[in-house]
């Protein structure tokens, strides 16, 4: 007996072919059949229309309720709707409604907190929020790009050299809106055995040692970021503030998670997305506190960049 459906779910270890067709033909009214993962076929990611047609031959209508893959031009996302009436499921509609609110109709002041590792995957959404929101708080390895753009010593910290010019341009044109750390936690290595030190960002200008990595925002930055969070009537968070997987490096991410969640639980609208960010909330048992938790990481970012996704275009809401 399945816990969610409250009934037995049948399974077949394929998703196309005679075995599947025969299993479907034998189904009785109200029975549920689960097929094998369709990504096992290369035709899925290649968006092979013959594969999409084989999948569509199994059904009368198509309902996409997997928002997290709606940014992918795969056979099951954009191929099947070529052959069947295609609709958005309840979860996808909920995602669209909430993410649309974050782009238009939101209350001000509006704050975005963006963290994580690669600026290359989040630069467009940062630019979107800089145009629309009052402040964008930058943490995690993303902040290293902006600190390096100020010609400060970041040691051996992760950053993307090819984005330094863009980071400098954003700082020049949107400095009042871009909020970067004012102090940092650093360590010689990303290891649970490493000793953690705290250093002000201003001190990096004269800091000669390069044998260190930035592993988290510092305690002053936690309070600094909190001051902006407290202003917000709309607040979005995507991406950790440091290497949260190691407990002694998780302080900044946990602090922001707690302040974000407390503020979102109040009168402000709080939205969160991204697997790592949601993991932090789950660790702290705060996942139910925000108003909206997106099921998509990359899909959420892509939607906020462009207000639509490849997989949404062929779907009907009603």
N, C-alpha and C positions, 0 to 999 in steps of 0.2 A: 504494500500500500504506500503510495507516494504522499509525503507530508503536505505538499502544496495543493495537489489536485484532490486529495482525499479519496483517490481511487487508484486502481492498478494501472500502471503505464507499461504498455508493451514496447519491445525494442527489436530492431533489426539492424544487423551490423553492416549496412550499406545505405546509400541514399538515392541511388538510381538502379535501374536494371530489373530483371525479371523477378528476382527474389523480393524486392520491394513492392513491385506491382502485385504479386500474388498475396503478399501480406496485407496490403491495403484492400484488396478484393475480399479478403476474409473478415474484415472488421465488421463488428456489429454496431448498431446505433449507440452513441455516447462513449464508445471506446477510444482510447488515445494511443497513438503509435509514435514513438520517438525513433527518428532515423539517426544513423551514424553521422559524425562530424563531416560536413560537406567540404571542409577545407583540406581533407585528405586527398582530394582530387586536384591536380594542378590547374584544371580548367576553371576553378573558382577564382584564384588570384589573377589568372590570365584573362578573365572575363570571356571565356569561350562561350559563344552563343549557342553552340550545339549542346554544351553541357547545361546551360541555362534552360534550353528547350526541354531537355530530358527531365530536369527538375520540375518545370512548369507542367509537364504532362501528368504529374501525379496529383494535381490539384485543380480546383475550380476558381478560387480566388487567392490572392497573395496579400498577407498582412505582415508588414515589417514593424516589429516592436523592439528591434535591437539598435537603439540609437548609437551605441558605441562603435558600430561599423558603418554608419551612414555616410562617413566621409571617404569610404573606399569604393572605387569603381570595380567591384567584383561581380561575378556572375549572379550570385544570390541577392545582390543589392540592386544592381541596375539592369541585369540581364533578364531576370524573370518577369519584371513589369512590362517587358516588350511583348509578352505572350499571355498575360493574365490581367484582369482588373486588379489594380494595386492600391492598397490603403495603408494609412499610418495607424499603428496600434495605440492603445491608451498611453503607454509609457512614452512613446515618441511624441505624441501630441502634448503631453505634459512637459517634456523637455523643450519643445519649440516655444510653448507659451511662456515658460519661465525664462528662457534665454533671450527671447524677444524683449521681455520686460527689462532685462539688464542692458539692452541697447537703446530702448526708447520707452519713455513713460516712467522711468525710474525717478526716485526722489533724491534730491541733493541735500547735503554733500554726498558725493559718490566716491567710494574708495576701492581701488583694486590692489590686491596683494599678490604679487607674482614671484614665485621662487622656482627652485629646481636647478637643473644642471646646464642645459644648452640654451643659449640665447637664440640660436638659429631656429629652434622649434617654437619660440614664443615671441619673437620680435614683432611679428605682425599684430598679434593681440595686444602687445604693449603699446604699439602705435595707435591701435584703435582706442584703447582706454585713455591714452594721452589726449586724444581729440575730444572724447566724450566726458571723461570723469575729472574730478577736481584734483585727485592725487593718485599716483601709482607708486606703491611701496615695493622696492626690489630687494629680494633676499636670495639666499642660496648662492650657488656658483654663478648665477646670472649677474649678481652684483659685482663679481670680480671683474667683469668686462667694463663696467662703469668706473670702478676704482682704478683699473689699469688705464682707462681713458683719461684719467686725471694725472697720469704720469707718476703714479705712486707704486711702491714696491709691493707686489703680491706674491713674491717668492716663487714657489713651485705650484701655486694654486691653479686649478682648472680654469681656463678661459678660452675663447675662440678668437684668435688673433685677427682673422679676416673680418670680424665684426667691430673692431676697435674704432675704425673711422666712423661707422654708423653710431656707435655709442657716444662718441665725441659730439657728433652732430645733434643727437637727441638731448644731450646735456646742455649744449649751447642754446638750442631753440626751446626746450621745455624744462629748464632747470628748476623753475618754481614748482612744477608738478611732479618731477621725479624725486622720490625720497629714497636715498641709499643709506646703508648703515653708517653710523658714526663711530662704532667700535666693533671689534671682531674677536672671536675666539680662534686661536691658532694652535697648531701642533706640528711637530717635526714629521709625523707620519699619520696617515689615516688608519689608526690602530687603537684598539681598546686599551692598549698598554701605554699609549702616548700621554705625556703630561700636557694639560691644556693651559694656555696662557691667554690673557686678555690684553689687547692693544687698541688704542684709539686710532682711527683711520688717519687723522692728521699726523700721527707719529710715523706713519709709513714713509713720509717724505724724507726723513733722515735715518730711517731704519736700514742699516747696512746688511744685516743677516738676510740671506735669501733661502736658507735651509728651513723653510716652513711652508705649511699649507693652511689656507683659511678653511675652517671646518664648520663654522656657525656664526650667526650674528652675536654680538656681545650684549651684556646686561643693560648698558645705556641705550642701545638700539631697541631692545625689547620695550623699554618705557617710552622711547621716542616714537616707535611705531604705534604703541598703544594710544598715544595722544591723538593720532590721526584716526585710528579705529573708533575712538570715542566720539568723534565728530560725525561719523557716517550715519546716513539714513538708508543708504544702499551700500553693500559691501560684498565684494567677490574675492575668493581666495583660491589660488591654484599653484601648488608647488611648495615644498618644504623650505625651511630657512637654512638648513645645513644637512650634515650627514646624520640624519635622525636614526638611521638603522643601528648606530652605535650609541648606547645609552648616554655616555658622558658628552656626546656631541648633539644630543637631542633637545637640549635646554631651550634654545631659541624657538624651535618648531613647536614644542609643547606650550611654551608661553603664549605664542601667537594663536595657537589652536584654542587655548582656554579663553583668551580675551576676545577673539573673533566669535567664539560660540556664545559667550555670555552676552555680547552685544547683539548678535543675531537673534538670541532668544528673547530679547526685549522688543522695542518698537521698530527696530531697523529690519530691513529685508536683507538676509544673509544667504549667499549662494556659494557652494563649494564644488570643486570637481578635480579629477585627477586621481589615479590609483594611490599614489604615495600620500597625497593629502588626506584622502579618505581613510587610509591605514592609520594615520596619526590620530584622527578623530575616533576611530574604533579602539585604538590602544587606550585612549583616555575616556572611553565610553561617552563620547560627545556627539556621535553621528546623528542623533535625533534632534539636536539643538538647532542647527541651521534651518531656515525655511525651505531650502531646496538643495538636494544633493544630486548632482548630475551623475548619470551612469556612464558618461563618456569622458575620457581624458582628452585624447587627440581630437575627437569629434566635437567636444565642447569648445576647444580652442578654435577649431576651424569655423564653427558656426559663429562665434563671436567676432571672427575676422571678417566674415563675408555675409552674414545673416541667412545663409542657406548652406546646404550640403548636396553633394552629387546624388546621394541616395534618397534625398527628400523630394527632389524635383519630380519624379514620376508618380508620387503618392498623392492620394486624395484624402483629405481629412474626414469627409463624410461620404 
